[in-house]
Amino acid sequence: MIKVTVYYGNEEGSRFDIDYYCNVHMPMVKARCGAALKGMDIDAGIAGGTPGSRAPYACMGHLYFDSVESFQSAFGPHAKEILADVPNYTDVRPSMQVSEVRLRQE
């Protein structure tokens, strides 16, 4: 299993609409990716590692797929539409990482 994580930095003065992200953007991503998308998580940053410090990320979105290939074939055809929605919820340029899930426990 792989995890695609999209990171949104928490820069001073930046804008991030977590409600839009959770209720509009990510459901659109889910609908476009279909059954290839095995699950998703959304983390909203609330604090940094030391008392009173700012969270380094406003949000992190995590998408789970069986393989890099299944991600690319599900996301690729819709990438332009999905990326065009980003300005509707943030002015932060997202960064992405694809990781192999080595351990996942609930």
C-alpha positions, -999 to +999 in steps of 0.1 A: +000+000+000+012+035-007+002+068+009+001+101-011+005+130+013-002+166+003+014+191+027+002+227+031+026+249+050+014+272+077+031+304+068+023+336+086-006+354+068-015+324+047-051+313+041-065+277+045-102+269+046-103+235+063-141+232+060-139+236+022-111+211+020-129+185+041-164+190+027-158+199-010-123+193-022-115+159-007-150+145-016-143+156-052-109+138-051-126+107-038-153+108-065-127+112-093-103+085-080-131+060-075-124+025-062-087+029-066-087+052-035-087+029-005-090+056+022-081+091+032-072+110+063-070+148+069-049+163+096-054+199+106-023+215+122-029+229+157+005+233+173+042+228+169+065+205+189+072+231+217+047+249+239+032+279+221+049+272+187+030+273+154+022+241+136+045+238+106+016+226+084-019+241+082-031+208+069-019+174+056-042+153+033-034+116+030-047+093+003-042+055+003-038+034-029-026-001-036+003+011-057+020+041-073+005+029-106-030+027-093-026+063-079-013+076-112-040+060-133-068+071-110-055+107-102-037+115-135-068+120-158-083+144-132-052+162-120-059+194-139-094+196-124-083+187-089-054+212-089-076+240-104-097+237-072-067+245-048-072+283-049-107+279-036-094+269-002-058+281+001-031+305-012-004+280+000+015+260-027+011+224-017+039+199-018+034+161-022+051+129-012+044+093-021+054+069+006+053+031+010+032+023+041+054-001+062+033-002+094-002+010+100-020+004+133-053+016+147 
